[in-house]
Amino acid sequence: MSGFMVFPIVVFLVVVAPLWLILHYRSKKQLGEGLSVQETAQLNQLVERAEQLQKRVRTLESILDVEAPNWRNQE
């Protein structure tokens, strides 16, 4: 019975455990580095687009407030 368990344990310790540790610490390193230059640029573009959309919504709401004062209370 103990001979049956030796092979899987050896395979785990020789193959799986080192790969697991390498991949774990590589992902920890990437998380610690933060965003790349491309990701930061994309994030800035998304923020700018969100601000533009927010301005449009405010403009549309102000138009609706003038043309249909009770539009917010309608369901």
C-alpha positions as CSV (number, residue, x, y, z in Angstrom):
1,M,0.0,0.0,0.0
2,S,2.8,2.5,0.8
3,G,4.5,1.7,-2.5
4,F,1.3,2.7,-4.3
5,M,1.5,6.2,-2.8
6,V,5.2,6.8,-3.3
7,F,5.0,7.4,-7.1
8,P,2.2,10.0,-7.0
9,I,3.9,11.9,-4.2
10,V,7.2,11.9,-6.0
11,V,5.6,13.1,-9.2
12,F,3.8,15.9,-7.3
13,L,7.0,17.0,-5.5
14,V,9.1,16.9,-8.7
15,V,6.7,18.3,-11.3
16,V,3.6,19.9,-9.9
17,A,4.9,21.7,-6.8
18,P,7.7,23.6,-8.6
19,L,5.4,24.7,-11.4
20,W,2.8,25.7,-8.9
21,L,5.3,27.8,-7.0
22,I,6.7,29.4,-10.1
23,L,3.3,30.4,-11.5
24,H,2.1,31.6,-8.1
25,Y,5.1,34.0,-7.5
26,R,5.0,35.2,-11.1
27,S,1.4,36.2,-10.8
28,K,2.2,37.9,-7.4
29,K,4.9,39.9,-9.2
30,Q,2.6,41.0,-12.0
31,L,0.0,42.2,-9.5
32,G,2.7,44.2,-7.6
33,E,3.8,46.0,-10.8
34,G,0.5,47.6,-11.3
35,L,-0.9,48.7,-14.7
36,S,1.1,48.7,-17.9
37,V,1.5,51.8,-20.0
38,Q,-1.1,50.5,-22.5
39,E,-3.6,49.7,-19.7
40,T,-3.1,53.1,-18.1
41,A,-3.7,54.8,-21.5
42,Q,-6.9,52.7,-22.1
43,L,-8.1,53.5,-18.6
44,N,-7.6,57.3,-19.2
45,Q,-9.6,57.0,-22.5
46,L,-12.4,55.2,-20.7
47,V,-12.5,57.9,-18.0
48,E,-12.6,60.6,-20.6
49,R,-15.4,58.9,-22.4
50,A,-17.4,58.4,-19.2
51,E,-17.0,62.1,-18.4
52,Q,-18.3,63.0,-21.9
53,L,-21.3,60.7,-21.5
54,Q,-22.0,62.2,-18.1
55,K,-22.1,65.7,-19.7
56,R,-24.5,64.4,-22.4
57,V,-26.8,62.9,-19.8
58,R,-26.8,66.2,-17.8
59,T,-27.6,68.1,-21.0
60,L,-30.5,65.8,-21.9
61,E,-31.8,66.0,-18.3
62,S,-31.8,69.8,-18.4
63,I,-33.6,69.8,-21.8
64,L,-36.2,67.4,-20.4
65,D,-36.6,69.5,-17.3
66,V,-37.6,72.5,-19.5
67,E,-39.8,70.6,-21.9
68,A,-41.4,68.1,-19.6
69,P,-41.0,69.2,-16.0
70,N,-42.6,66.0,-14.5
71,W,-40.6,63.5,-16.5
72,R,-38.8,62.2,-13.4
73,N,-42.0,61.3,-11.7
74,Q,-43.4,59.2,-14.5
75,E,-43.1,55.5,-14.3
